């Protein structure tokens, strides 16, 4: 039997999240000990609610009047579920549903116990999305009673395939209207990780060779290789930071994360990568193509994509091709948010980070403190409007001789989306798959729930006047189908896009 790890996958940029790896054995942890799970759910759902009230910018957002009712409705639903909660699964999935109800990839939750997972069951097969269809993509070959590979799901126990997915997956993952969510989590249709709020289907109808056939389901423990099976279905890349130069003169730059933690390995890797780009700047600008590989990038800090743009296109070109200006950023002035950015500022200073980055953090801390002292919910950092008689920037030379491609997959969210926005404005061409999406609530911090068993991610600021709307993905100009982990095939596809 395998156990699915308790990971708050709704949050694409949550630092320190439990990763999808096999749990280890050892002495029992806090999640394994007896406790009143009903009372724990009441405690943690109420704590989650109170943290959001205290620190989330949506609470006072006049442009989002539905936020606070949604916050209250989610608490009511969780407290109602607490009445019949008897185990850790009931606690976890009720909280997951509460988090998912915000329909925001920046609101996430994770269990604090390392490598903790829930025992999982399946009926001997898994489905994934192929376009709008859910098809069997993995099965227990020894079980002849399971539907064959390629069979298309029609319904289970009288519920249509898409409505079933919304009930079984969407209500616990959120944003089920996004293609990225269905791509990332579609294989959960026929998995159950001790979730008492969904039923295990008894009979499902599939289309097989043009005919409809019913299958009775036999649910049992998942096999030992369930992680490997799911990894094969995902076809997601596991890339490293790096800059590759090919024989045809092209370059491939991989950035699987934009994590901004100055003490982390990612910060060091990104710093080294940008230094390497500066050394090879002339060759990059003369190259027939440059691929900016964002596969697997869930976000972090947009600081890195701005530095990369400066190396490639130059400051003059970026000034002459600005993104649609964000009107302002409003930071929620709370003790927790101030402490988070203050700690980040200390790290930046200790690591001798760039003066611009340090100045940004100083402004945020001082601004929130001033707003809090004045009794204001937000500190507003507004873009200065150009005077009406301002002279537009002079035309800038195009320093990139070849095409720049931005390669994306379903993981791209948060600061990864900022990178796509920026680079496409500079002239890059998006290829690959549709990205994930985010709301205008950004810049997360983590906070522990009262039980200490889980931590949530809470946005601290809100964009005003962002061109890309709430939960709006970036769609590629050229869709690349097939295995997104196959580097050679992806390179071949991109080379075919090159002009003669």
C-alpha positions as CSV (number, residue, x, y, z in Angstrom):
1,X,0.0,0.0,0.0
2,X,1.1,3.6,-0.7
3,X,0.1,6.8,1.0
4,X,-0.5,10.0,-0.8
5,X,1.3,12.9,0.9
6,X,-0.7,15.6,2.5
7,X,0.3,18.4,0.2
8,X,-1.6,21.7,-0.3
9,X,-1.2,21.7,-4.1
10,X,-3.5,24.6,-4.5
11,X,-0.6,26.8,-3.7
12,X,1.9,26.9,-6.5
13,X,4.5,29.1,-4.7
14,X,4.3,27.9,-1.2
15,X,7.8,27.7,0.3
16,X,8.7,24.7,2.3
17,X,5.9,22.6,1.0
18,X,5.8,18.8,1.5
19,X,7.0,17.3,-1.8
20,X,5.5,14.4,-3.6
21,X,7.9,11.7,-2.5
22,X,7.5,8.4,-0.8
23,X,6.9,8.7,3.0
24,X,9.5,7.2,5.3
25,X,8.9,4.9,8.2
26,X,9.9,5.5,11.8
27,X,8.5,6.5,15.1
28,X,5.0,7.9,15.1
29,X,4.6,11.7,14.4
30,X,1.9,14.1,15.6
31,X,-0.4,13.1,12.8
32,X,-0.2,9.4,13.8
33,X,-1.2,9.9,17.5
34,X,-4.8,9.6,18.8
35,X,-6.6,12.9,19.0
36,X,-10.1,14.4,18.8
37,X,-10.1,15.2,15.1
38,X,-13.5,16.8,15.3
39,X,-12.3,19.4,17.8
40,X,-9.0,19.8,15.9
41,X,-11.0,20.6,12.7
42,X,-13.0,23.2,14.6
43,X,-9.8,24.7,16.1
44,X,-7.9,24.8,12.8
45,X,-10.8,26.0,10.5
46,X,-11.5,28.8,13.0
47,X,-7.8,29.6,13.1
48,X,-7.5,29.7,9.3
49,X,-10.5,32.0,9.2
50,X,-8.9,34.3,11.8
51,X,-5.6,34.5,10.1
52,X,-7.3,35.5,6.8
53,X,-9.3,38.1,8.6
54,X,-6.2,39.5,10.2
55,X,-3.8,39.5,7.2
56,X,-5.4,38.8,3.8
57,X,-5.9,41.9,1.6
58,X,-9.2,40.6,0.3
59,X,-11.0,41.2,3.6
60,X,-11.1,45.0,3.0
61,X,-11.2,44.8,-0.8
62,X,-14.1,46.9,-2.1
63,X,-13.5,45.6,-5.6
64,X,-14.1,42.0,-4.3
65,X,-17.3,42.1,-2.2
66,X,-17.7,38.3,-2.4
67,X,-14.4,37.6,-0.6
68,X,-15.7,38.0,3.0
69,X,-18.9,36.1,2.4
70,X,-16.9,33.3,0.8
71,X,-14.6,33.3,3.9
72,X,-17.6,32.9,6.2
73,X,-19.3,30.3,4.1
74,X,-16.1,28.2,4.0
75,X,-15.9,28.3,7.8
76,X,-19.6,27.3,8.1
77,X,-19.0,24.3,5.8
78,X,-15.9,23.2,7.7
79,X,-17.6,23.4,11.0
80,X,-20.6,21.4,9.7
81,X,-18.2,18.7,8.5
82,X,-16.6,18.7,12.0
83,X,-19.8,17.2,13.4
84,X,-19.0,13.9,11.6
85,X,-15.2,14.1,11.5
86,X,-13.6,11.1,13.2
87,X,-10.1,10.8,11.7
88,X,-7.2,12.7,10.1
89,X,-8.7,12.3,6.7
90,X,-11.9,14.1,7.6
91,X,-9.9,16.9,9.2
92,X,-7.5,17.2,6.2
93,X,-10.0,17.1,3.4
94,X,-12.4,19.5,5.1
95,X,-9.6,22.0,5.4
96,X,-8.5,21.4,1.8
97,X,-12.1,22.1,0.7
98,X,-12.0,25.4,2.7
99,X,-8.8,26.5,1.1
100,X,-10.0,25.5,-2.4
101,X,-13.1,27.6,-2.0
102,X,-11.1,30.7,-2.3
103,X,-10.3,29.7,-6.0
104,X,-6.8,31.2,-5.5
105,X,-3.5,29.5,-6.2
106,X,-1.8,31.6,-3.6
107,X,-3.9,30.3,-0.7
108,X,-2.5,26.9,0.2
109,X,-2.1,24.4,3.0
110,X,0.4,21.7,3.9
111,X,0.8,19.2,6.7
112,X,3.9,20.1,8.8
113,X,4.9,16.5,9.6
114,X,7.6,15.6,7.0
115,X,6.6,12.9,4.5
116,X,3.2,12.3,6.0
117,X,0.8,10.6,3.7
118,X,-2.7,9.1,3.7
119,X,-3.3,5.5,2.7
120,X,-4.7,5.3,-0.8
121,X,-7.2,3.1,-2.6
122,X,-8.0,2.7,-6.3
123,X,-10.2,0.4,-8.5
124,X,-7.2,-0.9,-10.5
125,X,-7.0,1.9,-13.0
126,X,-6.4,5.6,-13.4
127,X,-7.7,8.2,-15.9
128,X,-6.2,11.4,-17.2
129,X,-7.5,14.2,-19.3
130,X,-6.9,14.1,-23.0
131,X,-8.5,17.4,-24.1
132,X,-12.0,17.4,-22.6
133,X,-12.1,13.6,-22.3
134,X,-11.1,11.5,-19.3
135,X,-9.4,8.3,-20.6
136,X,-7.9,5.3,-19.0
137,X,-4.1,5.8,-19.0
138,X,-2.9,3.2,-16.5
139,X,-4.3,-0.1,-15.2
140,X,-3.6,-3.2,-13.3
141,X,-2.8,-5.5,-16.2
142,X,-3.6,-8.6,-14.1
143,X,-7.1,-7.4,-13.5
144,X,-9.1,-8.3,-16.6
145,X,-12.2,-6.7,-15.1
146,X,-10.8,-3.1,-15.5
147,X,-11.5,-1.0,-18.6
148,X,-8.8,-1.1,-21.3
149,X,-6.3,1.7,-21.9
150,X,-7.8,4.5,-23.9
151,X,-11.4,3.8,-22.7
152,X,-13.3,7.1,-22.4
153,X,-15.2,7.7,-19.1
154,X,-18.9,8.5,-19.6
155,X,-20.3,8.4,-16.1
156,X,-20.2,6.7,-12.7
157,X,-23.3,5.7,-10.7
158,X,-25.3,8.0,-13.0
159,X,-23.1,11.1,-12.6
160,X,-21.5,12.4,-15.8
161,X,-17.7,12.4,-16.0
162,X,-17.1,16.1,-15.8
163,X,-19.6,16.6,-12.9
164,X,-17.9,13.7,-11.1
165,X,-14.5,15.3,-11.5
166,X,-15.7,18.6,-10.1
167,X,-17.2,16.7,-7.1
168,X,-14.2,14.4,-6.4
169,X,-11.3,16.7,-7.4
170,X,-12.4,20.2,-8.0
171,X,-14.0,20.9,-4.7
172,X,-10.7,20.0,-2.9
173,X,-8.3,21.5,-5.5
174,X,-10.1,24.6,-6.6
175,X,-10.1,26.4,-9.9
176,X,-11.4,23.4,-11.8
177,X,-12.2,25.7,-14.8
178,X,-8.5,25.9,-15.5
179,X,-6.9,23.5,-18.0
180,X,-3.8,23.4,-15.8
181,X,-5.7,22.1,-12.8
182,X,-7.2,19.2,-14.9
183,X,-3.8,18.4,-16.3
184,X,-2.1,18.4,-12.9
185,X,-4.7,16.6,-10.9
186,X,-7.0,14.7,-13.3
187,X,-5.6,11.3,-12.2
188,X,-7.3,11.8,-8.8
189,X,-10.6,10.8,-10.3
190,X,-10.0,7.2,-9.3
191,X,-7.9,7.7,-6.2
192,X,-9.1,8.0,-2.7
193,X,-6.7,9.1,0.1
194,X,-8.9,8.6,3.1
195,X,-11.4,11.3,2.1
196,X,-14.7,10.7,3.8
197,X,-16.4,13.5,1.9
198,X,-16.5,11.6,-1.4
199,X,-17.9,8.1,-2.1
200,X,-16.1,5.3,-3.9
201,X,-18.0,4.7,-7.1
202,X,-19.6,1.3,-7.6
203,X,-20.2,1.2,-11.4
204,X,-18.8,3.3,-14.3
205,X,-19.7,3.4,-18.0
206,X,-16.9,3.7,-20.5
207,X,-16.8,4.1,-24.3
208,X,-14.7,1.2,-25.7
209,X,-14.2,0.7,-29.4
210,X,-17.3,2.9,-30.1
211,X,-19.6,1.0,-27.7
212,X,-20.6,1.8,-24.2
213,X,-19.7,-0.8,-21.6
214,X,-20.3,-0.9,-17.8
215,X,-17.7,-1.9,-15.3
216,X,-18.2,-2.8,-11.7
217,X,-15.4,-1.3,-9.6
218,X,-13.3,-3.2,-7.0
219,X,-11.6,-0.7,-4.7
220,X,-8.5,-1.8,-2.9
221,X,-5.1,-0.5,-1.7
222,X,-2.9,1.1,-4.3
223,X,0.1,-0.9,-5.5
224,X,3.7,-0.2,-4.2
225,X,4.6,1.5,-7.5
226,X,1.7,4.0,-7.5
227,X,4.1,6.9,-7.3
228,X,6.0,5.7,-10.4
229,X,2.7,5.1,-12.3
230,X,1.5,8.6,-11.5
231,X,4.8,10.2,-12.5
232,X,4.7,8.4,-15.9
233,X,1.2,9.8,-16.5
234,X,2.2,13.3,-15.5
235,X,5.0,13.6,-18.1
236,X,6.3,16.6,-16.2
237,X,9.8,17.8,-16.6
238,X,12.4,17.7,-13.7
239,X,14.8,20.3,-15.0
240,X,18.0,21.8,-13.4
241,X,19.1,25.4,-13.6
242,X,21.4,25.9,-16.5
243,X,22.4,27.4,-19.8
244,X,23.0,25.1,-22.8
245,X,24.6,26.0,-26.1
246,X,23.8,23.9,-29.2
247,X,25.8,23.2,-32.3
248,X,23.3,25.3,-34.4
249,X,24.1,28.3,-32.3
250,X,20.9,28.2,-30.2
251,X,20.7,28.5,-26.4
252,X,18.4,26.9,-23.9
253,X,18.1,28.5,-20.4
254,X,16.3,26.5,-17.7
255,X,14.8,28.2,-14.7
256,X,12.5,25.7,-12.8
257,X,12.0,28.1,-9.9
258,X,12.1,31.8,-9.1
259,X,12.3,31.3,-5.3
260,X,13.6,34.5,-3.8
261,X,14.8,33.2,-0.4
262,X,18.3,34.6,-0.1
263,X,19.4,31.6,2.1
264,X,18.2,29.0,-0.3
265,X,19.9,26.9,-3.0
266,X,17.7,28.4,-5.7
267,X,18.8,31.9,-5.0
268,X,22.4,30.8,-5.4
269,X,21.6,28.9,-8.6
270,X,19.7,31.8,-10.1
271,X,22.5,34.3,-9.2
272,X,25.0,32.0,-10.9
273,X,22.8,31.6,-14.0
274,X,22.4,35.3,-14.5
275,X,26.1,35.8,-14.1
276,X,26.7,33.2,-16.8
277,X,24.2,34.9,-19.0
278,X,26.1,38.2,-18.6
279,X,29.3,36.5,-19.6
280,X,27.6,35.0,-22.7
281,X,25.5,38.1,-23.4
282,X,26.9,38.8,-26.9
283,X,26.5,35.2,-28.0
284,X,22.9,35.1,-26.7
285,X,22.0,38.3,-28.6
286,X,23.5,36.9,-31.8
287,X,21.9,33.4,-31.5
288,X,19.4,32.2,-34.0
289,X,17.1,31.3,-31.1
290,X,17.0,31.4,-27.3
291,X,14.6,29.1,-25.3
292,X,13.6,30.3,-21.9
293,X,12.4,27.1,-20.2
294,X,9.9,27.6,-17.4
295,X,8.7,24.0,-17.1
296,X,8.0,23.2,-13.5
297,X,8.3,26.8,-12.4
298,X,5.7,27.6,-9.7
299,X,6.9,31.1,-9.1
300,X,8.8,32.9,-6.4
301,X,10.1,36.4,-7.1
302,X,9.7,38.4,-10.4
303,X,13.1,40.0,-9.6
304,X,14.8,37.2,-11.5
305,X,12.8,37.4,-14.8
306,X,13.5,41.2,-14.8
307,X,17.2,40.6,-14.5
308,X,17.1,38.1,-17.3
309,X,15.2,40.5,-19.6
310,X,17.8,43.1,-19.0
311,X,20.6,40.8,-20.1
312,X,18.8,39.7,-23.2
313,X,17.0,42.8,-24.5
314,X,18.7,45.6,-22.7
315,X,17.3,48.4,-20.6
316,X,16.5,50.7,-23.6
317,X,14.4,48.0,-25.3
318,X,12.5,47.2,-22.1
319,X,11.8,50.9,-21.5
320,X,10.6,51.3,-25.0
321,X,8.4,48.2,-24.7
322,X,6.8,48.5,-21.2
323,X,4.2,46.2,-19.9
324,X,0.8,47.8,-19.3
325,X,1.4,49.6,-16.0
326,X,0.0,48.3,-12.8
327,X,-1.8,51.2,-11.2
328,X,-0.7,50.4,-7.7
329,X,0.1,47.7,-5.1
330,X,-1.7,47.7,-1.8
331,X,-0.1,45.8,1.1
332,X,-2.3,44.5,3.9
333,X,-0.8,46.2,7.0
334,X,-0.8,43.5,9.7
335,X,1.7,42.4,12.3
336,X,2.3,39.0,10.6
337,X,2.9,40.6,7.2
338,X,5.2,43.2,8.6
339,X,7.2,40.5,10.4
340,X,7.5,38.4,7.3
341,X,8.9,41.2,5.1
342,X,11.1,42.4,7.9
343,X,12.7,39.0,8.2
344,X,13.1,38.9,4.5
345,X,14.8,42.3,4.6
346,X,17.3,41.0,7.2
347,X,18.1,38.1,4.9
348,X,18.7,40.4,1.9
349,X,21.0,42.6,3.9
350,X,22.9,39.6,5.3
351,X,23.4,38.1,1.8
352,X,24.5,41.5,0.3
353,X,21.6,41.4,-2.2
354,X,21.1,44.1,-4.8
355,X,20.4,47.6,-3.5
356,X,17.2,47.8,-5.5
357,X,15.8,44.6,-3.9
358,X,16.8,45.8,-0.4
359,X,15.1,49.2,-1.1
360,X,11.9,47.5,-2.2
361,X,11.7,45.5,1.1
362,X,12.5,48.6,3.1
363,X,9.7,50.6,1.5
364,X,7.3,47.8,2.1
365,X,8.1,47.4,5.8
366,X,8.1,51.2,6.4
367,X,4.9,51.7,4.4
368,X,3.0,49.0,6.2
369,X,4.1,50.3,9.6
370,X,3.0,53.8,8.7
371,X,-0.4,52.5,7.5
372,X,-0.9,50.4,10.6
373,X,-0.1,53.4,12.9
374,X,-2.6,55.5,11.0
375,X,-5.3,52.8,11.3
376,X,-5.4,52.0,7.6
377,X,-5.8,48.5,6.3
378,X,-3.4,49.0,3.4
379,X,-0.2,50.7,2.5
380,X,-0.5,51.8,-1.1
381,X,2.5,51.9,-3.4
382,X,1.3,53.7,-6.5
383,X,3.1,54.0,-9.9
384,X,3.8,57.6,-10.7
385,X,1.8,58.7,-13.7
386,X,3.8,60.2,-16.5
387,X,3.0,63.9,-17.0
388,X,0.8,64.6,-20.0
389,X,3.7,66.5,-21.8
390,X,6.2,63.7,-21.1
391,X,8.4,62.8,-24.1
392,X,8.0,59.1,-25.0
393,X,11.2,57.1,-24.9
394,X,13.2,57.1,-28.1
395,X,13.0,54.0,-30.3
396,X,15.5,51.3,-29.1
397,X,17.5,48.9,-31.3
398,X,16.5,45.2,-31.2
399,X,19.5,43.6,-29.7
400,X,18.2,40.0,-30.1
401,X,19.0,38.8,-33.6
402,X,17.0,35.6,-33.3
403,X,13.7,34.5,-31.8
404,X,13.1,34.1,-28.1
405,X,10.8,31.3,-27.1
406,X,9.1,31.0,-23.7
407,X,8.4,27.3,-22.9
408,X,5.6,26.8,-20.4
409,X,3.7,24.0,-18.9
410,X,0.7,23.7,-16.5
411,X,2.9,24.3,-13.4
412,X,3.6,28.0,-14.4
413,X,2.0,30.3,-11.8
414,X,2.7,33.4,-9.7
415,X,6.1,34.9,-10.6
416,X,6.4,32.5,-13.5
417,X,3.3,34.2,-15.0
418,X,4.9,37.6,-14.3
419,X,7.9,36.3,-16.4
420,X,5.7,35.3,-19.3
421,X,3.9,38.7,-19.1
422,X,7.3,40.5,-19.2
423,X,9.0,38.4,-21.8
424,X,6.1,38.3,-24.2
425,X,5.8,42.1,-24.0
426,X,9.5,42.3,-24.9
427,X,8.8,40.2,-28.0
428,X,9.2,36.5,-26.9
429,X,6.9,33.8,-28.4
430,X,5.2,31.5,-25.9
431,X,5.2,27.8,-26.8
432,X,4.3,24.6,-25.0
433,X,1.1,24.3,-22.9
434,X,-1.3,26.7,-21.3
435,X,-0.1,28.0,-17.9
436,X,-1.8,28.0,-14.6
437,X,-3.2,31.3,-13.4
438,X,-3.4,33.5,-10.3
439,X,-5.5,36.2,-8.8
440,X,-4.4,39.7,-8.0
441,X,-3.6,38.7,-4.5
442,X,0.1,38.0,-4.3
443,X,3.3,37.7,-2.2
444,X,2.6,34.9,0.2
445,X,3.7,34.2,3.7
446,X,3.2,31.1,5.8
447,X,1.3,30.8,9.1
448,X,0.8,27.9,11.4
449,X,-2.7,26.7,12.2
450,X,-3.5,26.4,16.0
451,X,-3.0,22.6,16.1
452,X,0.5,22.9,14.7
453,X,-0.3,20.1,12.3
454,X,-0.6,22.3,9.2
455,X,0.5,25.6,7.8
456,X,-1.3,27.8,5.4
457,X,-0.1,30.3,2.7
458,X,-1.6,33.8,2.8
459,X,-1.2,36.5,0.2
460,X,-0.1,39.9,1.6
461,X,-0.7,42.3,-1.2
462,X,-3.1,43.0,-4.0
463,X,-2.4,44.4,-7.5
464,X,-4.6,47.3,-8.8
465,X,-5.1,47.6,-12.5
466,X,-3.1,44.5,-13.6
467,X,-3.7,43.9,-17.3
468,X,-4.0,40.1,-16.9
469,X,-7.2,39.4,-15.0
470,X,-8.0,37.1,-12.1
471,X,-7.3,33.4,-12.8
472,X,-6.5,34.2,-16.5
473,X,-3.9,31.8,-17.9
474,X,-1.3,32.6,-20.6
475,X,-2.0,30.6,-23.7
476,X,0.8,29.6,-26.1
477,X,1.0,30.8,-29.6
478,X,2.1,27.3,-30.6
479,X,0.7,24.3,-28.7
480,X,3.2,21.5,-28.2
481,X,1.4,18.2,-27.5
482,X,2.9,15.0,-26.1
483,X,5.4,14.4,-23.4
484,X,6.5,17.7,-21.8
485,X,9.4,16.0,-20.1
486,X,11.1,14.9,-23.4
487,X,13.7,17.6,-24.0
488,X,14.8,16.3,-27.4
489,X,11.3,16.3,-28.8
490,X,10.7,19.8,-27.4
491,X,13.8,21.1,-29.0
492,X,12.9,19.5,-32.3
493,X,9.5,21.1,-32.2
494,X,10.9,24.5,-31.4
495,X,13.5,24.2,-34.2
496,X,10.7,23.5,-36.6
497,X,9.2,26.9,-35.7
498,X,12.3,28.7,-36.8
499,X,12.0,30.8,-39.9
500,X,13.8,29.6,-43.0
